[in-house]
Amino acid sequence: MDEEIKQMFEDHERRIKILEGKPLEQKKPESNKKDYKGLAGGIRLIIDNEFLKDPKTVNEIVAELKREGYHHSVAPVSKMLSVDFTKNKKVLNRIMEGKVWKYVLRK
């Protein structure tokens, strides 16, 4: 039994020396391509395309999302803009012009 344990330790030592001699595997850098899935991804896409550098209404944003292939109704878009992108992530500002809320990128 002692001989088996000694052999096992020698085998482990040999494996460790082999592993220590090799350089660690380098991780590939992630690509700059962002994930534009779902409604939040669509909004990130139009933000990255600088669509919101000027104030836009929710209806204008919905129209742009549809043009980009994201088909969502006004209610979820409005909630995503006001809660996620304005309150939580603080990417957008919401301003009142007339009686209509408009969204614009924060500076």
trRosetta pair geometry for C-beta under 8 A, 3 or more apart (Angstrom, degrees):
i j d omega theta_ij theta_ji phi_ij phi_ji
1 4 5.7 -52 -155 30 36 113
1 5 6.7 32 151 -15 66 104
2 5 5.8 -55 -150 37 35 110
2 6 6.2 37 152 -20 67 107
3 6 5.6 -52 -145 37 32 113
3 7 6.3 34 154 -20 64 106
4 7 5.7 -55 -149 37 29 112
4 8 6.3 32 151 -22 64 106
5 8 5.5 -52 -148 34 32 114
5 9 6.5 33 153 -17 65 103
6 9 5.9 -54 -150 36 31 110
6 10 6.4 30 153 -18 64 107
7 10 5.7 -54 -148 37 31 112
7 11 6.3 35 152 -22 64 106
8 11 5.6 -54 -149 35 31 114
8 12 6.5 31 152 -18 64 105
9 12 5.6 -53 -148 36 33 111
9 13 6.3 36 153 -21 66 105
10 13 5.6 -50 -146 35 32 114
10 14 6.4 35 153 -21 64 104
11 14 5.7 -52 -150 34 31 113
11 15 6.5 30 152 -17 63 106
12 15 5.7 -55 -149 37 33 111
12 16 6.3 34 154 -21 67 105
13 16 5.8 -54 -147 35 30 111
13 17 6.5 30 155 -18 64 105
14 17 5.9 -55 -151 35 30 110
14 18 6.5 30 152 -19 63 105
15 18 5.7 -55 -150 35 33 112
15 19 6.3 28 154 -16 67 108
16 19 5.7 -57 -146 40 31 109
16 20 6.1 30 156 -19 67 108
17 20 5.8 -54 -141 38 29 110
17 21 6.4 32 157 -24 62 108
18 21 5.9 -61 -154 32 28 113
18 22 7.0 18 154 -15 63 106
19 22 6.1 -61 -153 34 34 105
23 26 7.9 -6 134 -36 112 90
34 41 7.9 173 130 -143 99 88
34 44 6.5 -120 134 137 142 133
34 48 7.0 -177 32 -62 147 158
35 41 6.0 -85 129 -112 66 120
36 41 3.7 127 -174 171 38 106
36 42 6.6 91 179 -71 93 38
36 44 6.1 -144 -113 75 77 106
36 45 4.6 57 -137 -62 132 112
37 41 4.4 122 46 -22 28 159
38 41 5.0 102 54 10 64 104
38 42 7.1 -116 109 -6 38 90
39 42 5.6 -52 -151 33 33 113
39 43 6.6 30 153 -16 66 103
39 65 7.9 11 -141 -152 71 145
39 70 6.6 127 -113 -177 52 127
39 72 5.3 57 -106 -65 111 161
39 76 6.1 -93 -117 135 166 118
39 77 6.8 -141 -162 -92 121 65
39 80 5.5 -142 132 -69 123 165
40 43 5.7 -54 -150 37 34 110
40 44 6.4 37 150 -19 66 104
40 80 6.3 -147 -82 -160 71 128
40 84 6.5 -82 -109 136 110 160
41 44 5.5 -51 -146 37 34 112
41 45 6.3 41 151 -26 64 102
41 70 7.9 -177 84 -96 83 137
42 45 5.5 -49 -151 29 32 116
42 46 6.8 22 156 -10 65 101
42 65 4.9 60 158 -139 132 102
42 68 6.2 148 -149 92 94 130
42 69 8.0 -147 -113 77 113 67
42 70 3.4 30 -110 -69 150 169
42 72 7.4 176 53 0 157 126
43 46 6.1 -55 -148 39 34 102
43 47 6.3 37 150 -21 65 107
43 61 7.6 20 -115 -178 88 121
43 65 7.4 -21 -72 -92 60 118
43 77 7.7 155 -74 -146 113 81
43 80 6.2 -164 -32 129 152 126
43 81 6.9 -169 -129 -83 143 76
43 85 6.2 -115 147 -58 143 146
44 47 5.5 -56 -147 38 33 114
44 48 6.1 32 155 -19 67 106
45 48 5.8 -56 -147 38 28 108
45 49 6.3 20 154 -11 64 110
45 68 6.0 151 111 179 137 156
45 70 7.8 158 43 -24 135 136
46 49 5.4 -55 -141 45 36 110
46 51 4.1 -45 -180 33 92 138
46 52 6.5 84 128 -23 97 97
46 61 7.0 147 102 -148 162 81
46 64 5.4 88 -121 128 141 128
46 65 6.6 -76 -35 -76 139 69
46 68 6.6 -131 -66 -23 95 154
47 50 7.7 35 174 -76 33 27
47 51 7.1 -74 -75 43 25 87
47 52 5.6 -26 -107 30 66 123
47 85 7.9 -163 -67 -145 142 136
47 91 6.6 -5 -141 155 155 133
47 92 7.7 -109 -105 -66 122 102
47 105 6.7 126 -148 -91 92 106
50 53 4.7 5 -175 -29 87 119
50 105 7.9 -47 -137 -26 61 148
51 56 7.0 -5 144 -28 89 158
51 61 7.8 123 125 -117 127 71
51 64 5.5 117 -167 -172 154 160
52 56 5.9 -98 -114 17 72 120
52 61 7.5 25 -83 -101 106 107
52 92 6.6 -50 158 -112 149 111
52 103 6.1 -40 -145 117 124 92
52 104 5.8 174 169 -134 86 37
52 105 5.1 124 110 -40 97 85
53 104 7.3 27 171 -158 16 86
53 105 5.7 -19 -103 18 47 126
54 104 6.6 -66 158 -118 16 108
55 95 6.1 -68 -116 54 134 119
55 97 6.5 108 134 -20 154 141
55 102 3.7 51 176 141 108 135
55 103 6.9 144 -147 65 65 25
55 104 4.4 -52 -85 -58 64 117
56 60 4.2 -123 -171 88 100 130
56 61 5.4 121 120 -55 124 85
56 64 7.6 -9 -179 -7 158 138
56 102 6.0 145 62 -159 20 91
56 103 6.0 -35 63 60 77 78
56 104 7.2 134 11 -77 69 67
57 60 4.8 100 54 5 75 101
57 61 7.1 -138 98 -3 42 87
57 100 5.6 -31 -111 164 116 128
57 101 7.3 110 -133 83 69 55
57 102 5.6 -57 -76 -102 54 78
57 103 8.0 114 -123 13 13 80
58 61 5.5 -56 -150 38 35 113
58 62 6.2 38 151 -22 68 103
58 74 5.8 82 136 -157 121 94
58 77 6.0 136 -166 107 97 111
58 78 4.9 3 -131 -87 147 91
58 81 6.8 -152 -108 27 92 154
58 101 7.1 39 -29 81 103 98
58 103 7.5 79 -74 -5 63 115
59 62 5.6 -48 -144 34 32 113
59 63 6.5 36 154 -20 63 104
59 74 6.8 -15 -87 -111 66 119
60 63 5.7 -52 -150 35 32 113
60 64 6.5 30 152 -17 64 105
61 64 5.7 -54 -148 37 33 110
61 65 6.3 36 152 -21 65 105
61 77 6.1 168 106 167 114 130
61 81 6.9 69 110 -75 171 143
61 103 6.7 17 -56 47 142 127
62 65 5.6 -53 -148 36 31 114
62 66 6.5 33 153 -19 64 104
62 72 7.0 -120 -133 79 89 78
62 73 7.6 -8 -136 -179 134 23
62 74 5.6 -51 -66 -94 153 68
62 77 5.3 -180 -84 35 90 171
63 66 5.8 -54 -151 35 31 111
63 67 6.5 35 149 -22 63 104
64 67 5.4 -50 -149 33 35 115
64 68 6.5 27 153 -12 65 107
65 68 5.7 -62 -150 43 32 106
65 70 4.1 -70 178 76 94 108
65 71 7.6 165 125 -77 98 25
65 72 6.3 -38 127 33 147 98
65 77 6.8 -144 2 -111 159 134
66 69 7.6 76 -172 -55 30 10
66 70 6.8 -95 -75 70 32 56
66 71 5.7 61 -114 -99 81 68
72 76 5.4 -92 177 73 120 117
72 77 5.3 136 105 -53 119 98
73 76 6.2 86 64 18 78 92
73 77 7.1 -151 97 -2 39 99
74 77 5.8 -72 -151 44 31 111
74 78 5.8 32 159 -24 72 111
75 78 5.9 -57 -145 35 25 111
75 79 6.4 20 159 -15 63 107
76 79 5.6 -55 -144 39 35 110
76 80 6.0 37 157 -21 68 106
77 80 5.8 -55 -146 37 29 110
77 81 6.3 28 155 -19 64 108
78 81 5.9 -57 -148 37 28 110
78 82 6.2 12 162 -8 65 112
79 82 6.2 -62 -139 44 27 100
79 83 5.6 -1 174 5 68 118
80 83 6.8 -62 -124 50 18 91
80 84 5.1 -24 -165 28 60 124
80 85 6.7 46 144 -6 70 104
81 84 7.4 -22 -68 52 8 84
81 85 5.3 -42 -143 47 43 120
81 86 6.3 45 151 -21 61 108
81 92 6.5 -44 -166 68 83 158
81 94 7.5 114 140 -86 101 112
81 103 5.4 -84 -175 -80 129 157
82 85 7.8 27 -9 53 10 80
82 86 5.2 -35 -149 33 34 133
82 87 6.9 34 151 -15 57 104
82 94 6.2 34 -114 -72 78 153
82 101 7.8 10 -86 149 112 156
83 86 7.1 37 -7 48 8 89
83 87 5.4 -37 -152 34 39 123
83 88 6.5 29 152 -10 64 108
84 87 7.4 10 -34 51 8 83
84 88 5.3 -38 -141 42 39 123
84 89 6.0 24 160 -2 65 110
85 88 7.6 -2 -39 54 15 85
85 89 5.4 -31 -124 53 39 119
85 91 4.8 -62 -164 53 83 109
85 92 4.6 38 136 12 106 115
85 103 7.6 48 101 -160 127 137
86 89 7.9 41 5 54 14 77
86 90 7.2 36 -178 -104 28 39
86 91 7.6 -82 -77 52 35 65
86 92 5.0 -59 -82 78 74 93
86 93 6.9 100 -131 -122 96 17
86 94 5.0 9 -127 -25 151 109
86 103 7.2 -108 -70 -125 115 106
87 90 7.5 -42 152 -66 12 67
90 106 6.5 3 160 -17 74 161
91 105 7.0 -50 158 -135 74 69
91 106 6.3 -156 173 13 25 107
92 103 4.8 2 177 -170 136 102
92 104 6.6 138 -158 69 83 29
92 105 6.3 -64 -109 -101 64 34
92 106 6.4 -165 -122 -27 11 85
93 103 7.2 156 78 -152 45 54
93 104 5.4 -23 59 66 93 84
93 105 7.5 21 13 110 87 15
93 106 5.3 116 -35 -84 95 76
94 101 5.5 -7 -174 -169 103 111
94 102 7.3 155 -155 77 55 38
94 103 5.7 -25 -100 -96 68 72
95 101 7.3 144 75 -154 33 60
95 102 5.4 -27 66 64 84 89
95 103 7.9 158 21 -90 73 24
95 104 6.6 -4 9 15 116 115
96 99 7.5 -10 -171 -132 100 22
96 100 7.3 147 -154 75 60 33
96 101 5.9 -40 -96 -96 64 60
96 102 7.7 146 -108 17 16 79
97 100 5.9 -29 70 68 77 85
97 102 5.2 9 12 -2 116 127
